[in-house]
Amino acid sequence: MGTGEVELARVLIVEDDREIAELVAAYLTREGFAAAIVGSAEEAILECSGRMPELLLLDLGLPGADGLDLLRYFRERSTAPVIIVSARESDEDKVIGLGLGADDFVSKPFSPKVLAARVKAQLRRASYGSTGERVAFGSYVLDFEGKLLERRSGPSPERVPLSRREFELLSFLVANEGRTYGPEELYKAVWGLEHGDLSTVAVHVQRVRRKIEEEGSPPKWLVTVPGAGYRFLRDRKP
């Protein structure tokens, strides 16, 4: 790669339906990613032996080795995000896939535009999770890698219960401290969707506030910017 060139995030599409794979690749390329296509688990393993992708898009119903076998192989070697894209919609498949380390599950048929948004969201989460392992604010410590929030009270820290989406919302705002994001931007960045019920953003903001803010007082950390959205401000007092 020459001087000044930016290396694009590489997405490996494991899909035996070439038409679907090429459609997804076209959308991802349009969004600024480098997309590679393979049609089987065996080809994917060979591809990964050269260079691990930044994200794996994985169909479960593959010829030869099963997609779940490939997921096991990949998870033993990489922490990169994995999105399962499959016509197998049973709860069992979803539970097994997520249990093996997949980060998201998209059922066929799907919108390539929405799938591209989910890819962007997963890669954004992966990038802000690597910006720093732990961030302290007040009596709290947010552990990106451990995916948990702790409150320092007494001799040992107390874990603050957050749902996965609450943690992702707080993590995104903490990682982008000082920047204001509207509900549409947060819905796209955290939920990975461009269209839907934006009121869910406000609901999740309120849930996070109930767990980190002082009851009866104006928000200190998760602040509302009237007419613009929300931003995170860390306490800078000594």
BAFI-3210 file (N, C-alpha, C; in Angstrom, 3 decimals, decimal comma, padded with zeros to 6 digits):
// residues 238
n [1|2|3|4|5|6|7|8|9|10|11|12|13|14|15|16|17|18|19|20|21|22|23|24|25|26|27|28|29|30|31|32|33|34|35|36|37|38|39|40|41|42|43|44|45|46|47|48|49|50|51|52|53|54|55|56|57|58|59|60|61|62|63|64|65|66|67|68|69|70|71|72|73|74|75|76|77|78|79|80|81|82|83|84|85|86|87|88|89|90|91|92|93|94|95|96|97|98|99|100|101|102|103|104|105|106|107|108|109|110|111|112|113|114|115|116|117|118|119|120|121|122|123|124|125|126|127|128|129|130|131|132|133|134|135|136|137|138|139|140|141|142|143|144|145|146|147|148|149|150|151|152|153|154|155|156|157|158|159|160|161|162|163|164|165|166|167|168|169|170|171|172|173|174|175|176|177|178|179|180|181|182|183|184|185|186|187|188|189|190|191|192|193|194|195|196|197|198|199|200|201|202|203|204|205|206|207|208|209|210|211|212|213|214|215|216|217|218|219|220|221|222|223|224|225|226|227|228|229|230|231|232|233|234|235|236|237|238]
n.u [000,845|000,619|002,161|000,077|-002,248|-005,361|-006,195|-008,869|-011,563|-011,965|-014,398|-015,492|-017,492|-019,350|-021,015|-023,022|-024,763|-024,249|-025,364|-026,681|-024,465|-022,869|-024,543|-024,669|-021,939|-021,638|-023,146|-021,684|-019,202|-019,912|-020,349|-017,832|-016,214|-013,945|-014,806|-014,823|-015,569|-016,536|-017,547|-017,875|-017,259|-014,752|-013,311|-013,405|-011,843|-009,364|-009,037|-008,976|-006,634|-004,722|-005,235|-007,002|-010,368|-011,931|-014,558|-016,981|-019,372|-021,749|-023,270|-025,353|-026,224|-024,277|-022,458|-020,735|-018,710|-020,482|-021,928|-021,862|-019,720|-017,650|-017,920|-017,136|-014,424|-013,525|-013,980|-012,151|-009,867|-010,158|-011,483|-013,080|-016,110|-019,024|-021,601|-024,407|-026,064|-028,855|-031,210|-032,187|-034,242|-034,874|-035,306|-033,477|-031,226|-030,473|-029,892|-027,791|-025,925|-025,442|-024,546|-022,159|-020,645|-021,408|-022,292|-024,572|-027,722|-029,200|-032,075|-032,923|-035,368|-033,560|-032,872|-030,393|-029,401|-030,046|-028,592|-025,974|-025,886|-025,949|-023,513|-021,770|-022,391|-021,539|-018,770|-018,129|-018,657|-016,720|-014,432|-014,638|-014,552|-011,947|-010,523|-009,739|-009,328|-010,593|-012,664|-012,936|-015,375|-016,460|-017,640|-017,701|-016,614|-016,130|-015,797|-014,662|-013,677|-014,366|-017,037|-018,719|-020,058|-018,898|-019,393|-017,601|-017,719|-017,119|-014,983|-014,794|-015,519|-018,830|-020,944|-022,812|-025,958|-026,540|-028,385|-027,601|-028,022|-028,208|-025,620|-024,170|-025,128|-024,308|-021,535|-020,928|-021,468|-019,713|-017,245|-017,240|-016,980|-018,273|-019,281|-022,307|-025,160|-027,953|-031,227|-031,696|-029,095|-028,001|-029,675|-028,982|-026,232|-026,009|-028,141|-027,982|-029,732|-031,644|-034,239|-037,161|-038,662|-037,893|-038,291|-037,385|-034,754|-034,756|-036,025|-034,090|-032,000|-033,096|-033,251|-030,545|-029,728|-031,134|-029,550|-027,024|-027,120|-027,721|-030,563|-033,298|-031,779|-030,439|-029,267|-025,885|-023,882|-024,918|-026,112|-028,779|-029,013|-030,828|-032,995|-031,051|-029,925|-028,157|-025,338|-022,250|-020,630|-017,717|-016,873|-014,715|-013,566|-011,086]
n.v [-001,188|002,195|005,347|007,428|006,187|004,804|001,980|-000,086|-001,329|-004,798|-007,007|-010,270|-012,195|-014,978|-016,964|-019,076|-018,508|-016,869|-014,617|-013,241|-012,761|-011,069|-008,865|-007,950|-007,398|-005,292|-003,244|-002,941|-002,148|000,289|001,637|002,000|-000,160|-002,974|-005,733|-009,248|-012,373|-015,688|-019,107|-021,247|-022,937|-024,086|-022,621|-020,160|-020,603|-020,962|-018,421|-016,890|-017,757|-016,358|-013,629|-012,280|-011,158|-007,947|-008,141|-010,752|-012,004|-014,352|-017,134|-019,811|-022,187|-023,861|-025,459|-028,532|-028,197|-027,058|-023,820|-023,124|-024,602|-023,248|-020,821|-021,549|-022,153|-019,616|-017,999|-019,034|-017,883|-015,168|-012,015|-010,448|-008,868|-010,888|-011,467|-013,346|-014,390|-015,749|-018,177|-019,898|-019,690|-020,559|-020,454|-021,998|-022,129|-019,437|-019,074|-020,911|-019,895|-017,251|-017,998|-019,192|-017,065|-015,208|-011,884|-010,733|-011,482|-011,971|-012,476|-014,142|-013,342|-010,219|-006,677|-005,292|-002,741|-002,238|-004,310|-003,483|-001,227|-002,433|-003,758|-001,563|-000,525|-002,603|-002,643|-000,103|-000,281|-002,157|-000,673|001,527|000,126|-000,605|001,652|002,230|000,441|000,873|003,372|005,939|007,669|009,873|007,892|005,658|003,022|002,241|-000,598|-001,395|-003,657|-005,781|-005,435|-004,225|-002,231|-000,708|000,283|002,067|001,435|001,185|-001,530|-003,231|-003,173|-002,627|-004,229|-002,659|-003,330|-003,615|-003,768|-005,347|-003,508|-001,110|-000,950|-000,728|001,699|003,547|003,089|003,929|006,693|007,462|006,827|008,712|011,180|014,367|014,931|015,589|013,659|013,035|011,450|009,920|009,446|007,985|005,783|004,605|004,150|002,622|000,766|-000,149|000,387|002,214|003,020|003,119|002,911|005,705|006,538|004,643|005,211|007,410|006,136|004,217|005,912|007,108|004,849|004,219|006,528|006,304|004,494|005,576|008,264|010,821|010,563|012,789|014,981|017,174|015,615|014,583|013,255|012,036|014,020|016,071|017,829|020,447|020,230|018,993|016,518|014,000|013,898|012,758|013,792|013,914|014,084|016,600|017,548|017,558]
n.w [000,000|-000,883|000,175|002,103|001,364|002,405|004,195|003,551|005,574|005,716|004,580|004,763|002,798|003,164|001,280|-000,622|-002,659|-005,422|-006,638|-004,567|-002,915|-004,521|-004,767|-002,112|-001,757|-003,558|-002,353|000,033|-000,945|-002,010|000,340|001,239|001,990|001,721|000,008|000,019|-001,551|-000,852|-001,433|000,297|003,465|003,530|001,600|002,881|005,174|004,001|002,897|005,244|006,358|005,070|005,593|008,257|008,181|008,888|009,486|009,443|007,267|007,398|005,959|006,997|005,780|004,030|001,330|001,907|004,755|007,639|008,335|011,053|011,963|010,733|012,072|014,659|014,158|013,311|015,578|017,373|016,538|016,070|017,189|015,739|014,509|013,792|011,573|011,152|008,296|007,207|005,918|007,701|010,212|012,742|016,311|017,655|015,939|015,999|018,729|019,073|017,216|018,209|020,692|020,057|019,481|017,524|016,498|015,525|013,913|010,893|009,062|006,010|003,500|003,057|003,403|001,459|001,920|004,609|005,764|005,129|006,748|009,235|009,187|009,181|011,699|013,422|012,898|013,718|016,426|017,119|016,617|018,401|020,708|020,889|021,377|023,914|026,878|029,366|030,812|033,111|035,007|037,371|039,977|038,462|036,236|032,959|031,160|028,172|026,782|028,475|028,447|030,434|033,141|036,031|039,444|041,750|044,950|048,221|049,408|047,183|043,644|042,324|040,080|037,558|036,385|033,005|030,013|026,859|024,747|026,145|027,174|024,769|023,759|025,773|025,644|023,032|023,167|025,218|024,052|022,107|023,349|024,181|021,678|019,949|019,264|017,250|017,577|015,217|014,256|016,385|016,376|014,003|014,390|016,777|016,860|014,317|012,268|009,833|009,652|011,672|014,963|016,461|019,035|020,729|021,222|023,005|025,134|025,884|026,585|028,869|030,503|030,888|032,179|034,590|035,847|036,146|036,795|039,306|041,228|040,920|040,274|037,694|034,654|034,703|033,338|030,938|028,769|027,566|024,559|023,652|020,899|019,380|020,289|022,074|024,316|025,788|028,731|030,483|033,951|034,805|037,043|039,663]
ca.u [000,000|001,461|002,073|-001,133|-003,424|-006,076|-006,600|-010,289|-011,968|-012,252|-015,528|-015,515|-018,856|-019,368|-022,363|-022,941|-025,601|-023,374|-026,129|-026,858|-023,154|-022,414|-025,393|-024,190|-020,609|-021,804|-023,587|-020,588|-018,193|-020,462|-020,223|-016,424|-015,540|-013,366|-015,593|-014,351|-016,628|-016,215|-018,798|-017,911|-016,459|-013,377|-012,709|-013,277|-010,692|-008,180|-008,954|-008,606|-005,251|-003,880|-005,496|-008,308|-011,165|-012,398|-015,922|-017,394|-020,797|-021,750|-024,466|-025,244|-026,465|-023,199|-022,075|-019,576|-018,739|-021,584|-021,559|-021,552|-018,352|-016,776|-017,998|-016,270|-013,044|-013,210|-013,961|-010,928|-008,732|-010,413|-012,585|-013,777|-017,560|-019,604|-023,041|-024,973|-027,121|-029,307|-032,630|-032,550|-034,755|-035,308|-034,706|-032,333|-030,079|-030,061|-029,289|-026,496|-025,022|-025,047|-023,788|-020,812|-019,889|-021,885|-022,703|-025,879|-028,364|-030,097|-032,805|-033,256|-034,766|-033,174|-032,565|-028,942|-029,107|-030,088|-027,454|-024,784|-025,926|-025,566|-022,060|-021,139|-022,588|-020,674|-017,381|-017,980|-018,555|-015,415|-013,389|-014,623|-014,198|-010,498|-009,864|-009,242|-010,006|-011,418|-012,839|-013,502|-016,080|-017,013|-017,393|-017,945|-015,576|-016,695|-014,821|-015,072|-013,353|-015,149|-018,451|-019,433|-019,934|-018,752|-019,443|-016,661|-018,345|-016,625|-013,711|-014,785|-016,464|-020,147|-021,323|-024,084|-026,616|-026,942|-028,702|-026,619|-028,241|-027,851|-024,161|-023,694|-025,464|-023,406|-020,177|-020,786|-021,409|-018,476|-016,134|-017,319|-017,246|-018,358|-020,000|-023,760|-025,772|-029,403|-031,826|-031,497|-027,700|-027,804|-030,413|-028,192|-024,928|-026,098|-029,081|-027,632|-030,906|-031,887|-035,660|-037,782|-039,242|-036,807|-038,564|-036,630|-033,493|-035,049|-036,327|-032,836|-031,258|-033,668|-032,871|-029,142|-029,671|-031,602|-028,509|-025,756|-027,320|-028,271|-032,010|-033,790|-030,877|-030,266|-028,234|-024,510|-023,037|-025,638|-026,783|-029,609|-028,765|-032,150|-033,107|-029,921|-029,766|-027,530|-023,882|-021,664|-019,631|-017,062|-016,558|-013,305|-013,091|-010,114]
ca.v [000,000|003,359|006,373|008,230|005,385|004,312|000,596|-000,243|-002,468|-005,914|-007,847|-011,543|-012,673|-016,427|-017,150|-019,917|-017,919|-015,826|-013,401|-012,539|-012,322|-009,937|-007,731|-007,450|-006,831|-004,002|-002,272|-002,697|-001,371|001,644|002,235|002,233|-001,348|-003,917|-006,961|-010,460|-013,380|-017,112|-019,852|-022,395|-022,805|-024,460|-021,458|-019,109|-020,931|-020,669|-016,963|-016,357|-018,127|-015,305|-012,425|-012,285|-009,976|-007,114|-008,606|-011,940|-012,173|-015,809|-017,933|-021,086|-023,320|-023,893|-026,799|-029,021|-027,907|-026,189|-022,469|-023,078|-025,112|-022,137|-019,844|-022,046|-021,971|-018,189|-017,455|-019,479|-017,150|-013,741|-011,393|-009,553|-009,095|-011,875|-011,346|-014,497|-014,052|-017,103|-018,485|-020,739|-018,700|-021,166|-019,906|-022,830|-021,674|-018,130|-019,265|-021,569|-018,964|-016,201|-018,645|-019,480|-015,821|-014,276|-010,605|-010,331|-012,517|-011,371|-013,524|-013,948|-012,280|-009,036|-005,481|-005,073|-001,436|-002,411|-005,156|-002,635|-000,379|-003,268|-003,967|-000,324|-000,408|-003,565|-002,209|001,091|-000,751|-002,799|000,350|002,297|-000,762|-000,774|002,924|002,234|-000,665|001,313|004,810|006,255|008,943|009,857|006,629|004,574|002,604|001,533|-001,540|-001,695|-005,035|-006,686|-005,127|-004,037|-000,970|-000,933|001,427|001,890|001,777|000,238|-002,204|-003,894|-002,541|-003,236|-004,216|-002,006|-004,149|-002,957|-004,662|-005,223|-002,275|000,000|-000,872|-000,250|003,115|004,275|002,953|004,771|008,093|007,657|006,789|009,944|012,186|015,755|015,071|015,462|012,777|013,023|010,114|009,183|009,013|006,939|004,594|003,986|003,725|001,621|-000,290|-000,620|000,534|003,563|003,329|002,402|003,731|006,455|006,762|003,659|005,845|008,171|005,165|003,635|006,971|007,227|003,663|004,369|007,605|005,812|003,650|006,274|009,639|010,993|010,739|014,101|016,038|017,204|014,677|015,075|012,577|011,835|015,318|016,381|019,110|020,755|020,347|018,351|015,110|013,644|013,753|012,350|014,699|013,330|015,034|016,961|018,068|016,658]
ca.w [000,000|-001,015|001,196|002,045|001,085|003,574|004,018|003,820|006,390|004,816|004,955|004,041|002,604|002,961|000,744|-001,818|-003,709|-005,968|-006,919|-003,286|-002,461|-005,318|-004,425|-000,819|-001,976|-004,240|-001,352|000,968|-001,662|-002,098|001,669|001,540|002,508|000,765|000,159|-000,649|-001,594|-000,982|-001,484|001,202|004,686|003,204|000,943|003,888|006,017|003,191|002,808|006,557|006,658|004,529|006,388|008,892|007,845|010,003|009,783|008,704|006,959|007,313|005,714|007,713|004,885|003,040|000,861|002,656|006,195|008,055|008,730|012,476|012,115|010,367|013,150|015,738|013,694|013,272|016,926|018,042|015,987|015,888|017,940|014,810|014,487|012,884|011,352|010,459|007,341|006,905|005,760|008,842|011,156|013,998|017,527|018,008|015,153|016,512|020,051|018,889|016,549|019,143|021,756|019,547|019,356|016,505|017,077|015,003|013,096|009,910|008,353|004,599|002,674|003,807|002,625|001,411|002,512|006,062|006,125|005,080|007,946|010,391|009,079|009,632|013,136|014,094|012,770|014,544|017,815|017,276|016,633|019,629|021,804|020,953|021,597|025,272|027,541|030,474|030,957|034,424|035,183|038,720|040,683|037,508|035,293|031,818|030,606|026,804|026,408|029,306|028,195|031,695|033,859|037,474|040,343|042,848|046,227|049,212|049,127|045,880|042,703|042,145|038,676|037,256|035,371|031,769|028,903|025,782|024,006|027,030|027,203|023,470|023,675|026,658|025,127|021,849|023,580|025,977|023,108|021,307|024,373|023,777|020,412|020,071|018,270|017,227|017,660|013,967|014,203|017,388|015,942|012,941|014,902|017,853|016,480|012,989|011,407|009,372|009,791|012,779|016,010|017,089|020,458|021,514|021,632|024,230|026,188|026,357|027,270|030,202|031,274|031,282|033,168|035,892|036,440|036,378|037,239|040,653|041,158|041,323|039,816|036,235|034,194|034,806|032,350|029,680|028,696|026,406|023,889|023,083|019,459|018,683|020,656|023,347|024,336|027,063|029,259|031,644|035,023|034,704|038,312|040,297]
c.u [000,876|001,237|000,803|-002,383|-004,043|-006,541|-008,056|-010,541|-012,447|-013,367|-015,488|-016,947|-018,802|-020,783|-022,273|-023,860|-024,853|-024,117|-026,329|-025,533|-022,683|-023,245|-024,930|-022,835|-020,701|-022,220|-022,455|-019,485|-018,619|-020,313|-018,770|-015,682|-014,911|-014,058|-014,972|-015,435|-016,029|-017,524|-018,897|-017,053|-015,000|-012,637|-012,477|-012,060|-009,394|-007,961|-008,469|-007,163|-004,276|-004,002|-006,892|-009,081|-011,515|-013,823|-016,246|-018,910|-020,984|-023,131|-024,288|-025,363|-025,461|-022,974|-020,824|-019,737|-019,836|-021,059|-021,204|-020,155|-017,342|-016,765|-017,109|-014,797|-012,642|-013,067|-012,719|-009,725|-008,928|-011,576|-013,372|-015,271|-017,974|-021,104|-023,497|-026,106|-027,645|-030,808|-033,111|-032,932|-035,138|-034,596|-033,462|-031,080|-029,556|-029,340|-027,906|-025,492|-024,524|-024,219|-022,359|-020,006|-020,300|-022,403|-024,087|-026,406|-029,377|-030,758|-033,015|-034,766|-034,494|-032,948|-031,051|-028,541|-029,070|-028,910|-026,165|-024,721|-025,523|-024,071|-021,323|-021,238|-021,660|-019,213|-017,122|-017,844|-017,197|-014,315|-013,419|-014,350|-012,710|-009,780|-009,274|-010,009|-010,959|-011,468|-013,523|-014,214|-016,801|-016,647|-017,550|-016,703|-016,249|-015,589|-015,300|-014,872|-014,181|-016,643|-019,245|-019,155|-019,882|-018,851|-018,505|-017,304|-017,910|-015,339|-013,634|-015,821|-017,756|-020,544|-022,700|-024,762|-027,086|-027,310|-027,646|-026,776|-027,914|-026,338|-023,622|-023,974|-024,507|-021,975|-019,944|-020,633|-020,145|-017,281|-016,090|-017,656|-017,244|-019,091|-021,488|-024,301|-027,283|-029,929|-031,608|-030,085|-027,439|-028,501|-029,615|-026,895|-025,025|-027,007|-028,766|-028,760|-031,099|-033,340|-036,241|-038,345|-038,126|-037,051|-037,806|-035,293|-033,700|-035,323|-035,036|-031,952|-031,770|-033,289|-031,430|-029,011|-030,091|-030,517|-027,209|-025,923|-027,910|-029,747|-032,417|-032,921|-030,782|-029,157|-026,850|-023,636|-023,698|-026,584|-027,614|-029,232|-030,063|-032,105|-032,017|-029,779|-029,111|-026,008|-023,431|-020,598|-019,021|-016,747|-015,068|-012,767|-012,123|-010,772]
c.v [001,232|004,358|007,190|007,442|004,893|002,888|000,433|-001,451|-003,584|-006,782|-009,110|-012,055|-014,159|-016,814|-017,954|-019,444|-016,706|-014,518|-012,569|-011,958|-011,081|-008,685|-007,097|-006,776|-005,448|-002,918|-001,928|-001,866|000,086|002,382|002,395|001,071|-002,141|-005,257|-008,099|-011,515|-014,770|-017,883|-021,030|-022,119|-023,106|-023,302|-020,330|-019,349|-020,617|-019,158|-016,361|-016,686|-017,095|-014,025|-012,502|-011,027|-009,181|-007,471|-009,789|-011,932|-013,634|-016,405|-019,274|-022,279|-023,363|-025,312|-027,260|-028,737|-026,890|-024,817|-022,355|-023,621|-024,008|-021,081|-020,263|-021,808|-020,496|-017,618|-017,897|-018,635|-015,649|-013,276|-010,429|-009,860|-010,134|-011,623|-012,569|-014,003|-015,374|-017,203|-019,377|-019,821|-019,288|-020,523|-020,699|-022,394|-020,345|-018,270|-019,888|-020,606|-017,871|-016,768|-018,963|-018,213|-014,897|-013,013|-010,169|-011,466|-011,838|-012,485|-013,143|-014,083|-011,035|-007,879|-005,289|-003,748|-001,524|-003,265|-004,341|-001,725|-001,170|-003,563|-002,733|-000,179|-001,352|-003,139|-000,962|000,691|-001,361|-001,757|001,154|001,416|-000,918|000,532|003,007|001,202|-000,201|002,839|005,056|007,597|008,888|008,572|005,417|004,269|001,785|000,700|-001,958|-003,165|-006,042|-006,505|-005,034|-002,653|-001,287|000,382|001,142|002,382|000,739|-000,445|-002,871|-003,252|-003,336|-003,132|-003,582|-002,801|-003,314|-004,019|-004,444|-003,892|-001,059|000,175|-000,291|001,243|003,950|004,244|003,867|006,238|008,394|007,723|008,041|011,119|013,601|015,986|014,818|014,617|012,838|011,604|009,287|008,623|007,877|005,650|003,845|003,411|002,569|000,458|-000,872|-000,494|001,996|003,988|002,508|003,394|004,439|006,710|005,769|004,228|006,596|007,239|004,592|004,673|007,112|006,041|003,755|005,445|007,133|005,014|004,386|007,692|009,683|011,330|012,122|015,260|016,028|016,225|015,317|014,519|012,526|013,017|015,446|017,758|019,464|020,947|019,641|016,871|014,923|013,620|013,349|013,349|014,075|014,416|015,326|017,555|017,073|015,825]
c.w [000,000|000,094|001,011|001,753|002,386|003,300|004,442|004,710|005,460|005,392|004,104|004,005|002,282|002,574|-000,549|-002,946|-004,257|-006,213|-005,660|-002,824|-003,218|-005,054|-003,112|-000,985|-002,625|-003,244|-000,389|000,321|-001,770|-000,771|002,097|002,157|001,372|000,987|-000,638|-000,533|-001,693|-000,873|-000,553|002,430|004,395|002,524|001,946|004,771|005,278|003,096|004,121|006,925|006,109|005,329|006,958|008,502|009,093|010,392|008,880|008,534|006,598|007,070|006,422|006,779|003,752|002,534|001,611|004,136|006,506|008,472|010,197|012,762|011,776|011,460|014,315|015,389|013,791|014,673|017,714|017,644|015,878|016,756|017,050|014,791|013,442|012,793|010,571|009,560|006,799|006,719|006,895|009,995|012,512|015,179|017,918|017,260|015,667|017,842|019,915|018,266|017,468|020,287|021,351|019,282|018,239|017,189|016,630|014,127|012,195|009,109|006,890|004,426|003,506|002,843|002,617|002,051|004,034|006,526|006,123|006,301|009,184|010,385|009,601|011,142|013,898|014,038|013,601|016,010|018,081|017,393|017,915|020,833|021,962|021,234|023,000|026,054|028,634|030,512|032,293|034,369|036,514|039,438|039,775|036,671|034,209|031,186|029,219|026,475|027,193|029,154|029,498|032,266|035,347|038,229|041,511|044,143|047,257|048,755|047,754|044,958|042,571|040,675|038,510|036,139|034,181|030,753|027,817|025,050|024,847|027,089|025,896|023,299|024,520|026,122|023,930|022,245|024,373|025,037|022,240|022,214|023,801|022,477|020,615|018,923|018,392|017,303|016,392|013,875|015,189|016,979|014,876|013,486|015,887|017,491|015,102|011,989|011,021|009,577|010,933|013,786|016,769|018,573|021,329|021,977|022,939|025,397|026,759|027,052|028,704|031,090|031,761|032,348|034,550|036,615|036,746|036,927|038,641|040,552|041,664|040,892|038,295|035,822|034,201|033,694|030,969|029,491|027,424|025,863|023,167|021,570|018,677|019,021|022,009|023,204|025,728|027,448|030,503|032,665|034,971|035,999|038,944|041,374]
res [m|g|t|g|e|v|e|l|a|r|v|l|i|v|e|d|d|r|e|i|a|e|l|v|a|a|y|l|t|r|e|g|f|a|a|a|i|v|g|s|a|e|e|a|i|l|e|c|s|g|r|m|p|e|l|l|l|l|d|l|g|l|p|g|a|d|g|l|d|l|l|r|y|f|r|e|r|s|t|a|p|v|i|i|v|s|a|r|e|s|d|e|d|k|v|i|g|l|g|l|g|a|d|d|f|v|s|k|p|f|s|p|k|v|l|a|a|r|v|k|a|q|l|r|r|a|s|y|g|s|t|g|e|r|v|a|f|g|s|y|v|l|d|f|e|g|k|l|l|e|r|r|s|g|p|s|p|e|r|v|p|l|s|r|r|e|f|e|l|l|s|f|l|v|a|n|e|g|r|t|y|g|p|e|e|l|y|k|a|v|w|g|l|e|h|g|d|l|s|t|v|a|v|h|v|q|r|v|r|r|k|i|e|e|e|g|s|p|p|k|w|l|v|t|v|p|g|a|g|y|r|f|l|r|d|r|k|p]
***
